[in-house]
Amino acid sequence: MFSLSLRRSPATAPRSPLSARRVAKWIETRRTRAALARLDAHMLRDIGLNPVLAEREAHRPFWQE
């Protein structure tokens, strides 16, 4: 005899919108920091950033905000 279960397995459970937004934010942060790492000292001064602080920020893990 078969039984019917209404519970979803983790593979078919709907994704949380919060998780999708968080991942999108991580991707954006990673891209922004990569762009920051490509700026030279002159460009950093133009936007008011110290090269040492910009370097530190550029190398932070993408999940740290």
C-alpha positions in Angstrom: 0.0 0.0 0.0 1.2 3.5 -0.8 1.0 6.5 1.5 0.8 10.1 0.3 3.0 12.7 2.1 2.3 16.4 1.7 5.6 17.3 3.2 8.2 18.6 0.7 11.7 17.3 0.6 14.4 20.0 1.0 15.2 19.7 -2.7 11.7 20.7 -3.7 11.0 23.2 -0.9 10.5 26.8 -2.1 13.4 29.1 -1.7 13.2 31.9 0.8 13.1 35.4 -0.9 15.3 36.6 1.9 18.0 34.1 0.9 17.8 35.2 -2.8 18.2 38.8 -1.8 21.0 38.0 0.5 22.9 36.1 -2.2 22.3 39.0 -4.7 23.7 41.5 -2.1 26.8 39.3 -1.7 27.3 39.2 -5.4 27.0 43.0 -5.7 29.3 43.5 -2.7 31.9 41.1 -4.3 31.8 43.0 -7.6 32.0 46.4 -5.9 35.0 45.3 -3.9 36.7 43.9 -7.0 36.2 47.2 -8.8 37.6 49.0 -5.8 40.7 46.8 -5.9 41.3 47.9 -9.6 41.4 51.6 -8.8 44.8 53.3 -8.6 45.9 55.7 -5.9 44.9 58.8 -8.0 41.4 57.5 -8.7 41.0 56.6 -5.0 41.9 60.1 -4.0 39.4 61.5 -6.5 36.6 59.6 -4.6 38.1 60.5 -1.2 39.4 57.1 -0.2 42.7 56.2 1.4 44.6 53.5 -0.6 45.3 51.5 2.6 41.7 51.5 3.7 40.5 50.7 0.1 42.9 47.7 0.0 41.5 46.5 3.3 37.9 46.8 2.2 38.6 45.2 -1.2 40.0 42.1 0.4 37.3 41.6 3.0 35.2 38.4 2.5 32.1 39.2 0.4 29.7 38.2 3.2 31.0 40.8 5.6 29.2 44.1 5.2 
